[in-house]
Amino acid sequence: MHNILFFGDSLTAGYGLANVSVESLPALLQEKINTAGLEYKVINAGVSGETSAGGLTRIDLLLSQQIDVFVLELGANDILRGISPQHTAANLQGIVDKVKKRYPEAKMLLLGMELPAWIPGTLVADFRRIFRQVAQHNDMALVPFMLDGVAGVRHLNLHDGIHPTAAGYRIVADKVWPVLQRLIS
């Protein structure tokens, strides 16, 4: 059995879902893995409110278990806290460096985020760019915007307008699965 570590924030943890163990993104992807007959165990290491800086500190606690595939989903909370895209990129790179040092053979996937286009200035483009740069620099698979088709769609999000519903996560899982499947097949 191989391990897939999903390392992220509330979007990985499954914040607000009635049953995280079946409705969260990691759980839905485990279901797809099982259906495909692949021998991988998904570990949900999502923590609501996590920033990239928090993740850089926390990743050390998780490196004692075997990691065959590392899925990184952090950055959204950085923007909410006013952390610059440059700091986010440095923290994401630091997390990837730690995983690579401990598990150089691990396959990696980065789940990117985007900001609403109405935000003024260069922040939207700068934030979008960091995920592509980190993925390219590390030869990581990339889902450029994990919430594509879900963000901003009222019935696919909780009342906060930020976190997907169970139906929203099914759409996200359908977008992430082909990229993850290529890594593990």
PyRosetta script that sets phi, psi and omega in degrees:
from pyrosetta import init, pose_from_sequence

init()
pose = pose_from_sequence("MHNILFFGDSLTAGYGLANVSVESLPALLQEKINTAGLEYKVINAGVSGETSAGGLTRIDLLLSQQIDVFVLELGANDILRGISPQHTAANLQGIVDKVKKRYPEAKMLLLGMELPAWIPGTLVADFRRIFRQVAQHNDMALVPFMLDGVAGVRHLNLHDGIHPTAAGYRIVADKVWPVLQRLIS")
pose.set_psi(1, 132.5)
pose.set_omega(1, 178.8)
pose.set_phi(2, -104.8)
pose.set_psi(2, 151.7)
pose.set_omega(2, -178.9)
pose.set_phi(3, -104.6)
pose.set_psi(3, 136.9)
pose.set_omega(3, 171.2)
pose.set_phi(4, -114.8)
pose.set_psi(4, 115.3)
pose.set_omega(4, 179.8)
pose.set_phi(5, -95.6)
pose.set_psi(5, 116.0)
pose.set_omega(5, 173.0)
pose.set_phi(6, -93.4)
pose.set_psi(6, 111.9)
pose.set_omega(6, -174.2)
pose.set_phi(7, -115.7)
pose.set_psi(7, 112.5)
pose.set_omega(7, -176.2)
pose.set_phi(8, -167.6)
pose.set_psi(8, -157.6)
pose.set_omega(8, -176.2)
pose.set_phi(9, -105.9)
pose.set_psi(9, -148.8)
pose.set_omega(9, -177.5)
pose.set_phi(10, -61.1)
pose.set_psi(10, -27.1)
pose.set_omega(10, 179.3)
pose.set_phi(11, -69.5)
pose.set_psi(11, -26.7)
pose.set_omega(11, 173.3)
pose.set_phi(12, -85.6)
pose.set_psi(12, -43.4)
pose.set_omega(12, -176.5)
pose.set_phi(13, -61.9)
pose.set_psi(13, -31.9)
pose.set_omega(13, -178.1)
pose.set_phi(14, 92.0)
pose.set_psi(14, 33.7)
pose.set_omega(14, -179.0)
pose.set_phi(15, -47.9)
pose.set_psi(15, 132.0)
pose.set_omega(15, 173.2)
pose.set_phi(16, 83.0)
pose.set_psi(16, -4.4)
pose.set_omega(16, -179.5)
pose.set_phi(17, -79.7)
pose.set_psi(17, 148.0)
pose.set_omega(17, 179.3)
pose.set_phi(18, -67.7)
pose.set_psi(18, -36.8)
pose.set_omega(18, -177.4)
pose.set_phi(19, -140.3)
pose.set_psi(19, 88.0)
pose.set_omega(19, -177.1)
pose.set_phi(20, -56.7)
pose.set_psi(20, -34.9)
pose.set_omega(20, -174.7)
pose.set_phi(21, -68.1)
pose.set_psi(21, -12.7)
pose.set_omega(21, 175.5)
pose.set_phi(22, -127.0)
pose.set_psi(22, -19.3)
pose.set_omega(22, -173.4)
pose.set_phi(23, -104.2)
pose.set_psi(23, -16.5)
pose.set_omega(23, -177.7)
pose.set_phi(24, -71.9)
pose.set_psi(24, 162.8)
pose.set_omega(24, 178.3)
pose.set_phi(25, -56.6)
pose.set_psi(25, -49.5)
pose.set_omega(25, 178.4)
pose.set_phi(26, -59.0)
pose.set_psi(26, -39.1)
pose.set_omega(26, -179.9)
pose.set_phi(27, -66.1)
pose.set_psi(27, -42.3)
pose.set_omega(27, 179.1)
pose.set_phi(28, -64.7)
pose.set_psi(28, -36.7)
pose.set_omega(28, 178.4)
pose.set_phi(29, -72.7)
pose.set_psi(29, -33.1)
pose.set_omega(29, 174.1)
pose.set_phi(30, -61.4)
pose.set_psi(30, -40.6)
pose.set_omega(30, 178.3)
pose.set_phi(31, -61.1)
pose.set_psi(31, -42.4)
pose.set_omega(31, 178.8)
pose.set_phi(32, -66.4)
pose.set_psi(32, -38.6)
pose.set_omega(32, 177.7)
pose.set_phi(33, -62.9)
pose.set_psi(33, -45.5)
pose.set_omega(33, 179.6)
pose.set_phi(34, -62.4)
pose.set_psi(34, -43.3)
pose.set_omega(34, 179.5)
pose.set_phi(35, -61.9)
pose.set_psi(35, -36.0)
pose.set_omega(35, 179.3)
pose.set_phi(36, -78.6)
pose.set_psi(36, -5.9)
pose.set_omega(36, 178.4)
pose.set_phi(37, 72.9)
pose.set_psi(37, 25.5)
pose.set_omega(37, 179.9)
pose.set_phi(38, -92.6)
pose.set_psi(38, 145.2)
pose.set_omega(38, -175.5)
pose.set_phi(39, -95.7)
pose.set_psi(39, 73.0)
pose.set_omega(39, 178.4)
pose.set_phi(40, -130.8)
pose.set_psi(40, 140.7)
pose.set_omega(40, 175.6)
pose.set_phi(41, -111.5)
pose.set_psi(41, 124.2)
pose.set_omega(41, 179.5)
pose.set_phi(42, -88.5)
pose.set_psi(42, 130.0)
pose.set_omega(42, 177.0)
pose.set_phi(43, -111.0)
pose.set_psi(43, 120.4)
pose.set_omega(43, 179.4)
pose.set_phi(44, -88.7)
pose.set_psi(44, 104.3)
pose.set_omega(44, 178.1)
pose.set_phi(45, -112.2)
pose.set_psi(45, 46.5)
pose.set_omega(45, 177.0)
pose.set_phi(46, -91.7)
pose.set_psi(46, 139.3)
pose.set_omega(46, 177.8)
pose.set_phi(47, -130.3)
pose.set_psi(47, 119.4)
pose.set_omega(47, -179.9)
pose.set_phi(48, -58.8)
pose.set_psi(48, 136.1)
pose.set_omega(48, 178.8)
pose.set_phi(49, 85.5)
pose.set_psi(49, -2.9)
pose.set_omega(49, -176.2)
pose.set_phi(50, -64.1)
pose.set_psi(50, 135.5)
pose.set_omega(50, 172.4)
pose.set_phi(51, -102.2)
pose.set_psi(51, 170.9)
pose.set_omega(51, 176.7)
pose.set_phi(52, -64.4)
pose.set_psi(52, -34.2)
pose.set_omega(52, 177.9)
pose.set_phi(53, -66.5)
pose.set_psi(53, -42.2)
pose.set_omega(53, 176.2)
pose.set_phi(54, -62.7)
pose.set_psi(54, -40.5)
pose.set_omega(54, 178.2)
pose.set_phi(55, -63.7)
pose.set_psi(55, -38.2)
pose.set_omega(55, 179.1)
pose.set_phi(56, -61.2)
pose.set_psi(56, -36.9)
pose.set_omega(56, 177.3)
pose.set_phi(57, -75.5)
pose.set_psi(57, -42.8)
pose.set_omega(57, -173.0)
pose.set_phi(58, -74.5)
pose.set_psi(58, -26.8)
pose.set_omega(58, -174.7)
pose.set_phi(59, -57.4)
pose.set_psi(59, -32.9)
pose.set_omega(59, -179.7)
pose.set_phi(60, -57.0)
pose.set_psi(60, -34.5)
pose.set_omega(60, -178.6)
pose.set_phi(61, -66.9)
pose.set_psi(61, -22.5)
pose.set_omega(61, -174.3)
pose.set_phi(62, -101.0)
pose.set_psi(62, -5.7)
pose.set_omega(62, -175.2)
pose.set_phi(63, -80.2)
pose.set_psi(63, -2.3)
pose.set_omega(63, 177.9)
pose.set_phi(64, -78.3)
pose.set_psi(64, -20.9)
pose.set_omega(64, 177.2)
pose.set_phi(65, -94.0)
pose.set_psi(65, 147.9)
pose.set_omega(65, -179.9)
pose.set_phi(66, -59.2)
pose.set_psi(66, 131.3)
pose.set_omega(66, 176.1)
pose.set_phi(67, -121.8)
pose.set_psi(67, 115.0)
pose.set_omega(67, 178.2)
pose.set_phi(68, -97.0)
pose.set_psi(68, -32.5)
pose.set_omega(68, 176.3)
pose.set_phi(69, -135.5)
pose.set_psi(69, 131.2)
pose.set_omega(69, -179.2)
pose.set_phi(70, -116.1)
pose.set_psi(70, 120.1)
pose.set_omega(70, 178.5)
pose.set_phi(71, -110.9)
pose.set_psi(71, 118.9)
pose.set_omega(71, -175.8)
pose.set_phi(72, -108.0)
pose.set_psi(72, 125.4)
pose.set_omega(72, -179.8)
pose.set_phi(73, -138.2)
pose.set_psi(73, 86.4)
pose.set_omega(73, 176.9)
pose.set_phi(74, -143.1)
pose.set_psi(74, 158.4)
pose.set_omega(74, 175.0)
pose.set_phi(75, 133.5)
pose.set_psi(75, -29.8)
pose.set_omega(75, -177.1)
pose.set_phi(76, -62.3)
pose.set_psi(76, -41.9)
pose.set_omega(76, -179.5)
pose.set_phi(77, -69.9)
pose.set_psi(77, -25.0)
pose.set_omega(77, 176.7)
pose.set_phi(78, -60.3)
pose.set_psi(78, -46.8)
pose.set_omega(78, -178.9)
pose.set_phi(79, -63.3)
pose.set_psi(79, -41.3)
pose.set_omega(79, 179.2)
pose.set_phi(80, -62.5)
pose.set_psi(80, -25.6)
pose.set_omega(80, -179.4)
pose.set_phi(81, -99.8)
pose.set_psi(81, 5.2)
pose.set_omega(81, 175.9)
pose.set_phi(82, 78.3)
pose.set_psi(82, 19.0)
pose.set_omega(82, 178.1)
pose.set_phi(83, -78.2)
pose.set_psi(83, 135.6)
pose.set_omega(83, -176.0)
pose.set_phi(84, -68.6)
pose.set_psi(84, 149.9)
pose.set_omega(84, 175.5)
pose.set_phi(85, -55.8)
pose.set_psi(85, -32.8)
pose.set_omega(85, 179.7)
pose.set_phi(86, -64.5)
pose.set_psi(86, -41.9)
pose.set_omega(86, 177.0)
pose.set_phi(87, -67.2)
pose.set_psi(87, -40.2)
pose.set_omega(87, 177.3)
pose.set_phi(88, -60.2)
pose.set_psi(88, -46.4)
pose.set_omega(88, -179.9)
pose.set_phi(89, -60.0)
pose.set_psi(89, -43.4)
pose.set_omega(89, 180.0)
pose.set_phi(90, -63.3)
pose.set_psi(90, -40.2)
pose.set_omega(90, 179.3)
pose.set_phi(91, -68.7)
pose.set_psi(91, -42.7)
pose.set_omega(91, 177.3)
pose.set_phi(92, -60.5)
pose.set_psi(92, -42.4)
pose.set_omega(92, 178.1)
pose.set_phi(93, -63.0)
pose.set_psi(93, -40.0)
pose.set_omega(93, 178.2)
pose.set_phi(94, -61.7)
pose.set_psi(94, -40.5)
pose.set_omega(94, 177.6)
pose.set_phi(95, -63.7)
pose.set_psi(95, -48.2)
pose.set_omega(95, 179.9)
pose.set_phi(96, -60.0)
pose.set_psi(96, -42.7)
pose.set_omega(96, 179.6)
pose.set_phi(97, -59.1)
pose.set_psi(97, -42.9)
pose.set_omega(97, 180.0)
pose.set_phi(98, -64.5)
pose.set_psi(98, -42.5)
pose.set_omega(98, 179.7)
pose.set_phi(99, -66.5)
pose.set_psi(99, -44.1)
pose.set_omega(99, -179.6)
pose.set_phi(100, -62.1)
pose.set_psi(100, -38.9)
pose.set_omega(100, -179.1)
pose.set_phi(101, -63.7)
pose.set_psi(101, -41.9)
pose.set_omega(101, -177.8)
pose.set_phi(102, -80.7)
pose.set_psi(102, -38.0)
pose.set_omega(102, -177.2)
pose.set_phi(103, -130.9)
pose.set_psi(103, 75.0)
pose.set_omega(103, -175.3)
pose.set_phi(104, -61.8)
pose.set_psi(104, -21.7)
pose.set_omega(104, -179.2)
pose.set_phi(105, -90.8)
pose.set_psi(105, -5.2)
pose.set_omega(105, -177.5)
pose.set_phi(106, -63.7)
pose.set_psi(106, 138.2)
pose.set_omega(106, 173.0)
pose.set_phi(107, -83.7)
pose.set_psi(107, 150.0)
pose.set_omega(107, -173.4)
pose.set_phi(108, -132.9)
pose.set_psi(108, 144.8)
pose.set_omega(108, 178.6)
pose.set_phi(109, -135.2)
pose.set_psi(109, 131.3)
pose.set_omega(109, 177.4)
pose.set_phi(110, -110.6)
pose.set_psi(110, 127.7)
pose.set_omega(110, 177.2)
pose.set_phi(111, -100.6)
pose.set_psi(111, 109.2)
pose.set_omega(111, -175.2)
pose.set_phi(112, -82.9)
pose.set_psi(112, 161.0)
pose.set_omega(112, 177.0)
pose.set_phi(113, -125.0)
pose.set_psi(113, 160.1)
pose.set_omega(113, 174.9)
pose.set_phi(114, -135.8)
pose.set_psi(114, 159.0)
pose.set_omega(114, 177.4)
pose.set_phi(115, -103.1)
pose.set_psi(115, 156.7)
pose.set_omega(115, 176.7)
pose.set_phi(116, -59.6)
pose.set_psi(116, 139.0)
pose.set_omega(116, -175.7)
pose.set_phi(117, -65.1)
pose.set_psi(117, -17.8)
pose.set_omega(117, -177.8)
pose.set_phi(118, -76.8)
pose.set_psi(118, -8.6)
pose.set_omega(118, 178.5)
pose.set_phi(119, -68.3)
pose.set_psi(119, 128.9)
pose.set_omega(119, -175.7)
pose.set_phi(120, -73.2)
pose.set_psi(120, 162.3)
pose.set_omega(120, 175.5)
pose.set_phi(121, 82.2)
pose.set_psi(121, -160.0)
pose.set_omega(121, -174.7)
pose.set_phi(122, -96.6)
pose.set_psi(122, 0.6)
pose.set_omega(122, -174.9)
pose.set_phi(123, -56.7)
pose.set_psi(123, -42.3)
pose.set_omega(123, -178.2)
pose.set_phi(124, -60.3)
pose.set_psi(124, -49.5)
pose.set_omega(124, -179.2)
pose.set_phi(125, -67.6)
pose.set_psi(125, -41.6)
pose.set_omega(125, 179.7)
pose.set_phi(126, -61.3)
pose.set_psi(126, -44.0)
pose.set_omega(126, -178.2)
pose.set_phi(127, -66.7)
pose.set_psi(127, -43.9)
pose.set_omega(127, 179.2)
pose.set_phi(128, -60.8)
pose.set_psi(128, -40.0)
pose.set_omega(128, -175.7)
pose.set_phi(129, -64.9)
pose.set_psi(129, -34.6)
pose.set_omega(129, -175.2)
pose.set_phi(130, -61.1)
pose.set_psi(130, -36.8)
pose.set_omega(130, -179.0)
pose.set_phi(131, -68.0)
pose.set_psi(131, -42.7)
pose.set_omega(131, 177.9)
pose.set_phi(132, -63.5)
pose.set_psi(132, -41.0)
pose.set_omega(132, -178.5)
pose.set_phi(133, -67.0)
pose.set_psi(133, -45.7)
pose.set_omega(133, 179.4)
pose.set_phi(134, -62.6)
pose.set_psi(134, -43.9)
pose.set_omega(134, 179.7)
pose.set_phi(135, -62.7)
pose.set_psi(135, -46.6)
pose.set_omega(135, -178.3)
pose.set_phi(136, -65.2)
pose.set_psi(136, -44.8)
pose.set_omega(136, -178.7)
pose.set_phi(137, -60.2)
pose.set_psi(137, -32.2)
pose.set_omega(137, -175.1)
pose.set_phi(138, -106.9)
pose.set_psi(138, 8.2)
pose.set_omega(138, -178.6)
pose.set_phi(139, 53.5)
pose.set_psi(139, 44.8)
pose.set_omega(139, -180.0)
pose.set_phi(140, -96.4)
pose.set_psi(140, 147.2)
pose.set_omega(140, 168.5)
pose.set_phi(141, -66.4)
pose.set_psi(141, 151.4)
pose.set_omega(141, -175.9)
pose.set_phi(142, -138.7)
pose.set_psi(142, 133.5)
pose.set_omega(142, 163.7)
pose.set_phi(143, -106.3)
pose.set_psi(143, 105.8)
pose.set_omega(143, -170.5)
pose.set_phi(144, -56.2)
pose.set_psi(144, -39.8)
pose.set_omega(144, -179.9)
pose.set_phi(145, -142.3)
pose.set_psi(145, 98.1)
pose.set_omega(145, -173.3)
pose.set_phi(146, -61.4)
pose.set_psi(146, -25.9)
pose.set_omega(146, -178.1)
pose.set_phi(147, -97.6)
pose.set_psi(147, 15.0)
pose.set_omega(147, 178.7)
pose.set_phi(148, -57.0)
pose.set_psi(148, 128.9)
pose.set_omega(148, -179.2)
pose.set_phi(149, 85.9)
pose.set_psi(149, -6.7)
pose.set_omega(149, -179.1)
pose.set_phi(150, -119.0)
pose.set_psi(150, -43.7)
pose.set_omega(150, -179.4)
pose.set_phi(151, -58.6)
pose.set_psi(151, 131.4)
pose.set_omega(151, 177.5)
pose.set_phi(152, 82.0)
pose.set_psi(152, -2.8)
pose.set_omega(152, 178.4)
pose.set_phi(153, -97.1)
pose.set_psi(153, 107.1)
pose.set_omega(153, -169.1)
pose.set_phi(154, -50.7)
pose.set_psi(154, -50.5)
pose.set_omega(154, -174.4)
pose.set_phi(155, -73.0)
pose.set_psi(155, -7.9)
pose.set_omega(155, 178.3)
pose.set_phi(156, -101.4)
pose.set_psi(156, 4.4)
pose.set_omega(156, -178.9)
pose.set_phi(157, -129.3)
pose.set_psi(157, 154.5)
pose.set_omega(157, 174.7)
pose.set_phi(158, -65.7)
pose.set_psi(158, 174.9)
pose.set_omega(158, -178.0)
pose.set_phi(159, -60.3)
pose.set_psi(159, -22.7)
pose.set_omega(159, 179.2)
pose.set_phi(160, -72.5)
pose.set_psi(160, -12.9)
pose.set_omega(160, 179.1)
pose.set_phi(161, 73.8)
pose.set_psi(161, 6.0)
pose.set_omega(161, -175.9)
pose.set_phi(162, -114.4)
pose.set_psi(162, -44.6)
pose.set_omega(162, -173.8)
pose.set_phi(163, -97.4)
pose.set_psi(163, 132.3)
pose.set_omega(163, -179.7)
pose.set_phi(164, -65.3)
pose.set_psi(164, 153.9)
pose.set_omega(164, 168.9)
pose.set_phi(165, -81.2)
pose.set_psi(165, 178.7)
pose.set_omega(165, 176.2)
pose.set_phi(166, -58.3)
pose.set_psi(166, -40.8)
pose.set_omega(166, 178.4)
pose.set_phi(167, -65.0)
pose.set_psi(167, -37.9)
pose.set_omega(167, 176.9)
pose.set_phi(168, -63.2)
pose.set_psi(168, -42.9)
pose.set_omega(168, 179.5)
pose.set_phi(169, -65.4)
pose.set_psi(169, -30.2)
pose.set_omega(169, 176.8)
pose.set_phi(170, -63.6)
pose.set_psi(170, -38.1)
pose.set_omega(170, 177.2)
pose.set_phi(171, -67.2)
pose.set_psi(171, -43.6)
pose.set_omega(171, 178.4)
pose.set_phi(172, -61.1)
pose.set_psi(172, -45.0)
pose.set_omega(172, 180.0)
pose.set_phi(173, -60.4)
pose.set_psi(173, -38.5)
pose.set_omega(173, 179.0)
pose.set_phi(174, -66.6)
pose.set_psi(174, -26.5)
pose.set_omega(174, 177.1)
pose.set_phi(175, -81.9)
pose.set_psi(175, -36.4)
pose.set_omega(175, -177.1)
pose.set_phi(176, -79.1)
pose.set_psi(176, -36.0)
pose.set_omega(176, -173.3)
pose.set_phi(177, -54.5)
pose.set_psi(177, -47.5)
pose.set_omega(177, -178.5)
pose.set_phi(178, -59.4)
pose.set_psi(178, -35.4)
pose.set_omega(178, -179.5)
pose.set_phi(179, -72.8)
pose.set_psi(179, -44.2)
pose.set_omega(179, 177.5)
pose.set_phi(180, -64.8)
pose.set_psi(180, -41.5)
pose.set_omega(180, -177.8)
pose.set_phi(181, -60.3)
pose.set_psi(181, -39.7)
pose.set_omega(181, 178.1)
pose.set_phi(182, -62.6)
pose.set_psi(182, -33.3)
pose.set_omega(182, -179.9)
pose.set_phi(183, -71.0)
pose.set_psi(183, -34.7)
pose.set_omega(183, -170.7)
pose.set_phi(184, -105.8)
pose.set_psi(184, -6.8)
pose.set_omega(184, -179.4)
pose.set_phi(185, -86.6)
pose.dump_pdb("model.pdb")
